[in-house]
C-alpha cells in the first residue's frame, strides 16, 4: 500500500493542493492542454501574460532551439485583458485548481487598471506581476531591473486589488536578485516567482544574421536550471519568510525537489510543457514518488531543507 503524502502548500494567502503549477507563457490559457492532461491534478495554472490591449507580439522567427534550452521572443502576444475576462476566463471557473493571471504593463497605471479588472472578475485566484519580460522594448525588463520601479508597480497593484494574492515575477537579468526581491515584498507582494528567462541570443553563422526576428530573446529550459536554483536559494536564505515559486528548467520530479530544497514553496513547469504537453503532471508524479521513496509524508518538510 502506497504511503499517503500531504502535498498542499501556501504561497502566502494562496492555497495550492500541490506545489506544481504551470509557468506563464508556456501553457496558453490552459484549456488548450485539456486533451493532454487533467488540469485539476495541478496545484495551479499561470496563464499567458496579459496586457491591457491586445498585442500581436514580435515579428517572426520568435522561437529557436539552443543547446539544453530554447530562446523565445514572443513579445507578449495576447488577446488583451478585457477579451481574456470575457472569452478565456469563463471555462476556467469550473476548474478545481488555482487560476493565476499574469499581467504586463507599459506604465504603472496600466498595471493597476488590469489588476482592478481582474480582481473584480470571478475565477481569478491570484495575480502575478510580470516586471521581467526581456522581449519587449518598453516596460518589461526596464521595470524589473530597477528596485524603485518594482516597488512602485507592486504598491499600485496592491492598492488596486487589495484582497488578491499577489506574486511578482522576478527578472534574473539584474546584479542583485535579493535587492529586487526586497523591493517587491516591500511593495506588498505576498510571494515571488523566481525566475523569468535570461536575456540571450542566437546567431546563424551561414547568413551572419540573428536567428530571432527580435534579435534577442529569453533563454529557458535545462540550461538555466543551475542559475535559477542559485537565485531561489539566495532569496530564501535572505528572506526565509517569503514564499517562492521556483522555476527555470524543471523537467522532472527530481528537478522540482531540488527547487523545494533550495527554498521554493512551489514550482512552475514551463519549457517542458512545450516538449511534452503532460509534463506538469509527470513532474507531480515524480515529486510524489520521491516523497514515498524517502518516507516524506508532508511536502512542506522539504522546503528549504538543503543541508549546507
C-alpha positions in Angstrom: 0.0 0.0 0.0 1.4 3.4 -1.0 2.1 5.9 1.7 -0.1 9.0 1.6 1.8 12.2 1.1 0.4 15.6 2.1 1.1 17.9 -0.9 -0.7 21.1 -0.2 1.3 24.3 0.2 0.6 28.0 0.8 2.0 30.7 -1.5 1.1 33.4 1.0 -2.7 33.5 1.1 -2.9 31.3 -2.0 -3.5 27.7 -1.0 -2.4 25.2 -3.6 -3.5 21.5 -3.5 0.1 20.6 -4.5 3.2 22.6 -5.4 3.1 22.1 -9.1 1.9 25.0 -11.3 2.4 25.9 -14.9 4.7 28.8 -15.9 3.1 31.7 -17.6 3.8 32.0 -21.3 4.2 28.2 -21.8 0.7 27.0 -21.2 -1.5 29.3 -23.2 -4.8 30.0 -21.4 -4.7 26.4 -20.0 -7.7 25.0 -21.9 -5.5 24.3 -24.9 -3.9 21.5 -22.8 -7.1 19.7 -21.8 -6.6 16.9 -24.3 -3.2 16.1 -22.8 -3.6 16.2 -19.0 -6.1 16.6 -16.2 -5.8 20.3 -15.3 -7.4 19.6 -12.0 -4.5 17.5 -10.9 -2.3 20.6 -10.9 -1.8 23.0 -7.9 -2.4 25.9 -10.3 -2.1 27.3 -13.8 -0.4 30.6 -14.5 -1.8 31.8 -17.8 -0.3 33.6 -20.8 0.8 37.1 -19.9 -1.8 39.8 -20.4 -1.5 43.4 -21.5 -4.3 46.0 -21.3 -4.8 46.0 -25.0 -4.4 43.1 -27.4 -0.9 42.6 -28.8 0.3 40.8 -32.0 3.8 40.3 -30.5 7.2 40.4 -32.1 8.0 39.6 -35.8 9.0 36.0 -36.5 11.0 34.0 -36.1 10.1 34.1 -32.4 11.4 30.7 -31.1 14.7 29.0 -31.6 16.2 25.8 -30.1 19.5 26.1 -28.3 21.8 23.5 -26.6 19.9 22.4 -23.5 17.2 25.0 -23.9 15.3 27.4 -26.1 15.0 31.1 -26.9 11.8 32.9 -27.3 10.9 36.4 -28.3 7.1 36.1 -28.4 6.7 39.7 -27.3 3.6 39.2 -25.1 1.2 38.3 -27.9 -2.2 38.0 -26.2 -5.9 38.8 -26.6 -5.9 41.7 -24.1 -7.2 41.9 -20.6 -10.9 42.5 -21.4 -11.1 39.8 -24.0 -9.4 37.4 -21.6 -12.1 38.1 -19.0 -14.9 37.8 -21.5 -13.7 34.8 -23.6 -10.9 32.9 -21.9 -11.8 33.0 -18.2 -15.3 31.5 -18.2 -14.3 27.9 -18.9 -11.6 28.1 -16.2 -14.1 29.0 -13.4 -15.3 25.4 -13.1 -11.7 24.0 -12.6 -10.7 22.8 -9.2 -7.2 24.4 -9.4 -5.8 27.9 -8.8 -6.0 30.3 -11.7 -3.2 32.8 -11.7 -3.4 35.7 -14.1 -0.1 37.2 -15.3 0.0 40.9 -16.2 2.4 43.1 -18.0 2.1 46.9 -18.5 3.9 49.7 -20.2 3.1 52.1 -17.3 2.3 51.8 -13.6 -1.3 52.9 -14.4 -1.8 50.0 -16.9 -0.7 47.5 -14.2 -3.2 49.0 -11.8 -6.0 49.1 -14.3 -5.6 45.4 -15.2 -5.3 44.4 -11.5 -8.6 46.2 -10.8 -10.3 44.5 -13.7 -9.0 41.0 -12.8 -9.7 41.3 -9.1 -13.3 42.1 -10.0 -13.6 39.1 -12.4 -14.9 35.9 -11.0 -12.5 33.0 -11.3 -9.1 34.7 -10.8 -7.4 33.3 -7.7 -4.1 35.3 -7.8 -2.3 37.9 -9.9 1.3 37.5 -11.0 3.0 40.8 -11.9 5.5 40.4 -14.8 8.1 43.1 -14.3 10.7 41.0 -16.1 9.9 40.2 -19.7 13.1 40.6 -21.8 11.3 40.6 -25.1 9.6 44.0 -25.2 11.2 47.3 -25.9 9.4 49.3 -23.2 8.4 48.2 -19.8 9.4 44.6 -19.0 13.0 44.2 -18.0 13.4 48.0 -17.7 11.0 47.8 -14.8 12.4 44.6 -13.3 15.9 45.9 -13.1 15.1 48.9 -11.0 14.0 48.3 -7.4 12.2 51.6 -7.1 10.0 50.7 -10.1 9.3 47.2 -8.8 8.2 48.6 -5.5 6.0 51.3 -7.2 4.3 48.9 -9.5 3.7 46.4 -6.7 2.2 49.1 -4.5 -0.1 50.2 -7.3 -1.3 46.7 -8.0 -1.8 46.0 -4.3 -3.9 49.2 -3.9 -6.0 48.3 -7.0 -6.5 44.7 -5.9 -6.2 44.7 -2.0 -7.7 41.3 -1.4 -6.0 39.4 -4.2 -3.0 37.1 -3.6 -0.1 38.8 -5.3 3.1 37.4 -6.8 5.9 39.3 -8.5 7.8 37.5 -11.3 11.4 38.5 -10.9 14.0 39.2 -13.7 17.3 37.3 -13.5 18.9 40.0 -15.6 19.9 42.0 -12.5 23.0 42.5 -10.4 21.4 41.7 -7.1 18.3 39.4 -7.1 17.9 39.8 -3.3 17.6 43.6 -3.6 14.9 43.3 -6.2 13.1 40.7 -4.1 13.1 43.0 -1.1 11.6 45.8 -3.3 8.8 43.6 -4.4 8.0 42.4 -0.9 8.3 46.0 0.4 5.7 47.0 -2.2 3.2 44.4 -0.9 3.9 41.1 -2.7 2.7 38.0 -1.0 5.1 35.7 -2.9 7.8 35.8 -5.6 8.2 33.9 -8.8 11.9 33.2 -9.4 13.0 33.4 -12.2 12.0 34.6 -15.6 14.1 33.9 -18.7 17.7 35.1 -19.2 18.4 37.6 -21.9 20.3 35.8 -24.7 20.7 35.5 -28.5 21.5 33.0 -31.2 23.3 33.7 -34.5 23.1 31.9 -37.8 26.8 31.7 -38.9 25.8 30.9 -42.5 23.6 34.0 -43.0 25.5 36.1 -40.4 22.2 37.2 -39.0 20.4 36.8 -35.7 18.2 33.7 -35.5 15.3 35.7 -33.8 13.4 38.4 -35.5 13.7 40.4 -32.3 17.5 39.9 -32.3 17.5 38.8 -28.7 15.1 36.7 -26.6 14.7 34.9 -23.3 16.6 31.7 -22.6 14.7 28.9 -20.8 15.0 25.2 -20.3 17.6 23.0 -18.5 20.4 25.3 -19.4 19.2 27.9 -16.9 18.3 25.5 -14.0 21.6 25.9 -12.0 21.3 29.7 -12.3 17.6 29.7 -11.2 18.4 27.3 -8.3 21.1 29.7 -7.1 18.7 32.6 -7.2 16.0 30.8 -5.3 18.5 29.7 -2.7 19.9 33.3 -2.3 16.5 34.9 -1.8 15.2 32.2 0.5 18.4 32.5 2.6 18.0 36.3 2.8 14.1 36.2 3.3 13.1 32.8 4.6 9.6 34.0 5.5 8.7 34.9 1.9 7.1 32.1 -0.2 8.8 31.5 -3.6 7.5 29.8 -6.7 10.7 28.5 -8.2 11.1 28.0 -12.0 13.8 27.5 -14.6 14.5 24.3 -16.4 12.2 22.0 -14.4 11.8 18.8 -16.5 11.4 16.1 -13.8 10.2 15.4 -10.3 13.8 15.4 -9.2 14.3 18.9 -10.6 11.2 20.1 -8.7 12.5 18.6 -5.4 15.8 20.4 -5.9 14.0 23.7 -6.1 12.0 22.9 -2.9 15.2 22.1 -1.1 16.7 25.4 -2.2 13.7 27.2 -0.6 10.9 27.2 -3.1 7.4 26.6 -1.7 6.0 25.7 -5.2 7.5 25.2 -8.6 6.4 26.1 -12.1 6.9 23.9 -15.1 7.5 25.9 -18.3 9.5 24.8 -21.3 8.9 21.1 -20.5 5.3 21.6 -21.4 6.3 22.7 -24.9 8.1 19.4 -25.4 5.7 17.1 -23.6 2.3 18.6 -23.0 1.7 16.3 -20.0 5.0 17.4 -18.4 3.4 19.2 -15.4 1.5 16.1 -14.2 4.6 14.0 -14.9 6.6 16.2 -12.6 3.9 15.9 -10.0 4.0 12.1 -10.2 7.8 12.3 -9.9 7.6 14.5 -6.8 5.1 12.2 -5.1 7.2 9.1 -6.0 10.3 10.8 -4.5 8.4 11.6 -1.3 7.3 8.0 -0.9 10.7 6.6 -1.6 12.2 8.8 1.0 9.5 8.4 3.6 8.4 12.1 3.3 4.7 12.3 4.4 4.4 16.1 4.2 5.9 18.0 1.2 6.4 21.1 3.5 9.2 19.5 5.3 11.3 19.6 2.1 11.0 23.4 1.7 14.4 25.0 2.4 15.8 21.7 3.8 19.0 22.0 1.9 21.9 20.9 4.1 25.0 23.2 3.7 
